[in-house]
Amino acid sequence: MRRTVSSATATRNSPACSVIPATSLIDQSFARLYPKLSDFVRTGHMWQAHLPGGRIYYDERIMTASDGTRFWCRVRGRSHHAVNPFAEALYCFEPMARPVASRRVALTDRQRQIVALVTQGKSNAEIAGELNLSKRTIESHRARLMRASGLRNTAELIVWFTSGADEPRPLAES
C-alpha cells in the first residue's frame, strides 16, 4: 500500500510550513519525510493499528525537512475511514524545539522508538501495548540502553535523550 498526499493545506503562519511546505507534498509519498525507510514502515504499522475507526493518534519522532535536515516533530493524526486508516486521514505536523544530534552511544531504531515513548511519559506496559511487544521486551531494551550509556534512572535517560548531548552524563548527585 502506497501512502501519498493527495491534498495539503497549512495555516499561513504554521511553523511546519517552514520545514515541510504543504504544497511540496502533493502526489509524494510520506516516506520522503522520514530519515530511513524502516522508520516510515514501522510508523505505518503503528498508525494502522491505532487509527481505524476515526480514533486519534499522536507521537513524537524525527522527520526530514524539505532541505534534508532532520528535526523532532509532534505528529497527530485522525482517520476518517473505518477500515483503511490511510485512505482518508488528516495529519498535523508540529516541529519541536528538541535538538537532533549524533550521539556516541548508538541507539538502535527500536531503542530510539522506545525512548521517544518514554519521554512522552508512557509506562513500559503502555509502550508494549502500542508497539505490540511484551512488557518484558520493553524492559530489556531499556535495561540494555541504561547499561550501555551508564545512566542510572529514567530521569537521566530522558534528560540525555531530549538534550541532544553527544554522550550521556549522570545527573549530579544531591
Buried (B, 14 or more C-beta within 10 A) or exposed (E): EEBEBEEBEBEEEBBBBEBBEBEEBEEEEBBBBBBEEEBBEBBBEBBBBBBBEEEEBEBBBBBBBEEEEEBBBBBEBBBEBEEEBBEEBEBBBBBBEBEBEEBEBEBEEBBBBBBBBBBBEBEBEBBBBBBEBEBEBBBEBBEEBBEEBEBEEEEBBBBBBBEEBEEBBEEEEE
